[in-house]
Amino acid sequence: MAEYIDVLNENGIKTGEILTRKEVHSKGLWHRAIVIAIINEKNEILLQQRSANKDKNANLWDISVAGHISSGQDAVSAAVREINEEVMINVEAKVSVTDFRYMFSYRVSQKFAEDYFENQYYDFFILRKNGIKIEHIRIQESEVQAVKFVSLIELEQILQSDKIVKRQPVYDALRDYLYRF
């Protein structure tokens, strides 16, 4: 089933056009996505390893959850949907829209292939949630192949490698946020 996305102009305003995800990326049109850092009671960050079958950044470690905002959907609802799709967490730690802390938005323009452009506005959220256990996370295998919690020190080490998706604004803000705790 095709995923439909609202097309934006270069200033992040909806144009009224709605296209499939594939069309948006092949034409290099601006659209919106979400990025979520899930942090547990030990101040560890949940990382996911992207599936080997992904169009871009296959096999790389990434922030807890990332995904497109579907047409007509708001960012927080998309965040809840993406968490439930990619890294379904245990029932005791059920996620609701009031659990999210909006951090900021930023934009990225990248070319991955001749017919695959990423012109996205990202909304970055932090989700602090106690009681999340790795053994209770059910991953969507078509999207994610592994998950792990890492300390800020471990994240810093991973960031020095080429094994993680480049999201520098997110990692900088996450570093500043976690140093406060």
Secondary structure in CASP SS format (residue, H / E / C, confidence):
PFRMAT SS
TARGET T0000
AUTHOR 0000-0000-0000
METHOD secondary structure of the structure
MODEL  1
M C 1.00
A C 1.00
E C 1.00
Y E 1.00
I E 1.00
D E 1.00
V E 1.00
L E 1.00
N C 1.00
E C 1.00
N C 1.00
G C 1.00
I C 1.00
K E 1.00
T E 1.00
G E 1.00
E E 1.00
I E 1.00
L E 1.00
T E 1.00
R H 1.00
K H 1.00
E H 1.00
V H 1.00
H H 1.00
S H 1.00
K H 1.00
G C 1.00
L C 1.00
W E 1.00
H E 1.00
R E 1.00
A E 1.00
I E 1.00
V E 1.00
I E 1.00
A E 1.00
I E 1.00
I E 1.00
N C 1.00
E C 1.00
K C 1.00
N C 1.00
E C 1.00
I E 1.00
L E 1.00
L E 1.00
Q E 1.00
Q E 1.00
R E 1.00
S C 1.00
A C 1.00
N C 1.00
K C 1.00
D C 1.00
K C 1.00
N C 1.00
A C 1.00
N C 1.00
L C 1.00
W E 1.00
D E 1.00
I C 1.00
S C 1.00
V E 1.00
A E 1.00
G E 1.00
H E 1.00
I C 1.00
S C 1.00
S C 1.00
G C 1.00
Q C 1.00
D C 1.00
A H 1.00
V H 1.00
S H 1.00
A H 1.00
A H 1.00
V H 1.00
R H 1.00
E H 1.00
I H 1.00
N H 1.00
E H 1.00
E H 1.00
V E 1.00
M E 1.00
I C 1.00
N C 1.00
V H 1.00
E H 1.00
A H 1.00
K C 1.00
V C 1.00
S C 1.00
V H 1.00
T H 1.00
D H 1.00
F E 1.00
R E 1.00
Y E 1.00
M E 1.00
F E 1.00
S E 1.00
Y E 1.00
R E 1.00
V E 1.00
S E 1.00
Q E 1.00
K E 1.00
F E 1.00
A E 1.00
E C 1.00
D C 1.00
Y E 1.00
F E 1.00
E E 1.00
N E 1.00
Q E 1.00
Y E 1.00
Y E 1.00
D E 1.00
F E 1.00
F E 1.00
I E 1.00
L E 1.00
R E 1.00
K C 1.00
N C 1.00
G C 1.00
I C 1.00
K C 1.00
I H 1.00
E H 1.00
H H 1.00
I C 1.00
R E 1.00
I E 1.00
Q C 1.00
E C 1.00
S C 1.00
E C 1.00
V E 1.00
Q E 1.00
A E 1.00
V E 1.00
K E 1.00
F E 1.00
V E 1.00
S C 1.00
L H 1.00
I H 1.00
E H 1.00
L H 1.00
E H 1.00
Q H 1.00
I H 1.00
L H 1.00
Q C 1.00
S C 1.00
D C 1.00
K C 1.00
I E 1.00
V C 1.00
K C 1.00
R C 1.00
Q H 1.00
P H 1.00
V H 1.00
Y H 1.00
D H 1.00
A H 1.00
L H 1.00
R H 1.00
D H 1.00
Y H 1.00
L H 1.00
Y H 1.00
R C 1.00
F C 1.00
END
